[in-house]
Amino acid sequence: MYYSSPHFLEIAQNLAQTGTSWALSEIQGSILGYLAIAQDPHYQEWYQLVQDDLHIENTNLEDSLKRIFLENHLNFTQETCITLCVADENSSSADQLQSLSDLARGILYAIGAVAQEESLDQIADFDDMLEDFIAISQIDLVSGENHNAEDYKACLDHLILLLRALYEMSR
């Protein structure tokens, strides 16, 4: 799989060596979902939410995850571009769809975890947003449906728009 940043490739390789079942895009999804709805987001709180499921004991990897968390937190608060840890245009369609599905699945994981602690009733259209995240997380990789770069980018853009809307509405 190819990533838009060599830094992401290095983290993905280190992650694969830990034996965790989580893909890098799924981890970033959990960060983005957490940042979008947590009222006072902190790295340590996010890490505690996912730590038991991640099964990571690698300090260097934890430092990399903290860096991704902080970069994404800054991007949310300053409304700048979010660099996603997903397959790039040089990757196969299957890798692209898998990373897109993983990203959405991570977002849903965090929303579910944080929703237990925070009220999301005030968020307009929350159910519709949730349905979109679920649909993207369940992309059928085996169906053989045609997929092109424009569709992939459109889905990624849609995810970012949903996250930004969720972030704004939860404040």
C-alpha positions as CSV (number, residue, x, y, z in Angstrom):
1,M,0.0,0.0,0.0
2,Y,1.2,3.5,-0.8
3,Y,0.7,6.5,1.5
4,S,0.7,10.2,0.8
5,S,3.5,10.6,3.3
6,P,6.6,8.5,3.9
7,H,6.1,9.1,7.6
8,F,2.8,7.2,7.4
9,L,4.4,4.3,5.6
10,E,7.0,4.0,8.4
11,I,4.3,4.1,11.1
12,A,2.2,1.5,9.2
13,Q,5.2,-0.8,9.0
14,N,6.0,-0.4,12.7
15,L,2.3,-1.0,13.4
16,A,2.3,-4.2,11.4
17,Q,5.2,-5.5,13.6
18,T,3.1,-5.1,16.8
19,G,0.6,-7.7,15.8
20,T,-2.4,-5.4,16.2
21,S,-5.3,-6.0,14.0
22,W,-5.8,-2.2,13.5
23,A,-4.7,-0.6,10.3
24,L,-3.2,2.9,10.4
25,S,-6.2,4.4,8.7
26,E,-8.5,2.8,11.3
27,I,-6.4,4.3,14.1
28,Q,-6.5,7.8,12.5
29,G,-10.3,7.3,12.1
30,S,-10.6,6.7,15.8
31,I,-8.5,9.9,16.4
32,L,-10.6,12.0,14.0
33,G,-13.9,10.6,15.4
34,Y,-12.7,11.3,19.0
35,L,-11.6,14.9,18.1
36,A,-14.9,15.6,16.3
37,I,-17.1,15.0,19.3
38,A,-15.0,15.1,22.5
39,Q,-15.7,18.3,24.3
40,D,-12.2,18.7,25.7
41,P,-10.0,16.3,23.7
42,H,-6.6,15.1,25.1
43,Y,-4.3,12.5,23.7
44,Q,-4.2,10.5,26.9
45,E,-8.0,10.2,27.0
46,W,-8.1,9.0,23.4
47,Y,-5.3,6.5,24.0
48,Q,-7.1,5.1,27.1
49,L,-10.2,4.6,24.9
50,V,-8.4,2.5,22.3
51,Q,-5.5,1.1,24.3
52,D,-7.1,-2.3,25.2
53,D,-8.1,-3.0,21.6
54,L,-4.9,-1.8,20.1
55,H,-2.5,-4.0,22.0
56,I,0.5,-1.8,21.4
57,E,3.5,-1.8,23.8
58,N,5.9,0.0,21.4
59,T,7.0,3.3,22.9
60,N,8.2,4.6,19.5
61,L,4.9,3.8,18.0
62,E,3.1,5.5,20.8
63,D,5.1,8.7,20.1
64,S,4.1,8.4,16.4
65,L,0.4,8.0,17.3
66,K,0.7,11.0,19.6
67,R,2.2,13.1,16.7
68,I,-0.7,12.1,14.4
69,F,-3.2,12.9,17.2
70,L,-1.6,16.4,17.8
71,E,-1.4,17.2,14.1
72,N,-5.0,16.2,13.6
73,H,-6.1,18.2,16.6
74,L,-4.3,21.3,15.3
75,N,-5.9,20.8,11.9
76,F,-9.4,20.6,13.4
77,T,-9.0,23.7,15.6
78,Q,-7.3,25.8,12.9
79,E,-9.6,24.4,10.1
80,T,-6.6,23.5,8.0
81,C,-6.2,20.5,5.6
82,I,-6.3,17.1,7.2
83,T,-3.8,14.7,5.8
84,L,-5.4,11.2,5.9
85,C,-3.5,8.0,6.5
86,V,-5.1,6.2,3.6
87,A,-4.0,4.5,0.4
88,D,-2.9,7.0,-2.3
89,E,-3.7,7.0,-6.0
90,N,-0.9,4.6,-6.7
91,S,-2.4,1.9,-4.6
92,S,-4.8,-0.8,-5.9
93,S,-8.5,-0.2,-5.8
94,A,-8.8,-2.9,-3.1
95,D,-6.3,-1.1,-0.9
96,Q,-8.0,2.2,-1.4
97,L,-11.4,0.8,-0.5
98,Q,-10.0,-1.1,2.5
99,S,-8.3,2.0,3.9
100,L,-11.5,4.0,3.3
101,S,-13.5,1.4,5.1
102,D,-11.0,1.2,7.9
103,L,-11.0,5.0,8.3
104,A,-14.8,5.1,8.7
105,R,-14.7,2.1,11.0
106,G,-12.3,3.9,13.3
107,I,-14.5,7.0,13.3
108,L,-17.5,4.9,14.4
109,Y,-15.4,3.2,17.1
110,A,-14.5,6.5,18.6
111,I,-18.0,8.0,18.3
112,G,-19.4,4.9,20.1
113,A,-16.8,5.2,22.9
114,V,-17.3,8.9,23.4
115,A,-21.1,8.8,23.0
116,Q,-21.2,6.8,26.3
117,E,-19.7,9.8,28.1
118,E,-21.1,12.8,26.2
119,S,-24.6,13.7,25.0
120,L,-24.9,13.9,21.3
121,D,-28.6,14.8,21.3
122,Q,-27.8,18.4,20.4
123,I,-26.2,17.5,17.1
124,A,-28.6,18.1,14.2
125,D,-28.6,15.4,11.6
126,F,-26.5,13.1,13.8
127,D,-28.4,10.0,12.7
128,D,-27.8,10.8,9.0
129,M,-24.1,11.4,9.6
130,L,-23.9,8.1,11.5
131,E,-25.6,6.3,8.6
132,D,-23.0,7.8,6.1
133,F,-20.1,6.6,8.3
134,I,-21.7,3.1,8.6
135,A,-22.2,2.9,4.8
136,I,-18.6,3.8,4.1
137,S,-17.3,1.4,6.7
138,Q,-19.2,-1.4,5.1
139,I,-18.0,-0.9,1.5
140,D,-18.1,-4.2,-0.2
141,L,-14.6,-5.1,-1.3
142,V,-15.6,-8.4,-2.9
143,S,-18.5,-7.3,-5.1
144,G,-16.3,-6.2,-8.0
145,E,-18.2,-3.0,-8.4
146,N,-16.3,-0.5,-10.6
147,H,-14.4,2.1,-8.6
148,N,-12.4,5.0,-9.8
149,A,-10.1,7.7,-8.4
150,E,-12.8,10.3,-8.5
151,D,-15.2,8.2,-6.4
152,Y,-12.5,7.4,-3.9
153,K,-11.5,11.1,-3.5
154,A,-15.2,12.1,-3.3
155,C,-15.8,9.6,-0.4
156,L,-12.7,10.9,1.4
157,D,-13.9,14.5,1.0
158,H,-17.3,13.5,2.2
159,L,-15.8,11.9,5.3
160,I,-13.8,15.1,6.0
161,L,-16.9,17.3,5.6
162,L,-18.9,15.0,7.9
163,L,-16.2,15.2,10.5
164,R,-15.9,18.9,10.3
165,A,-19.7,19.3,10.6
166,L,-19.7,17.0,13.6
167,Y,-16.9,19.0,15.2
168,E,-18.7,22.3,14.7
169,M,-22.1,21.0,15.8
170,S,-20.8,19.4,18.9
171,R,-19.3,22.6,20.2
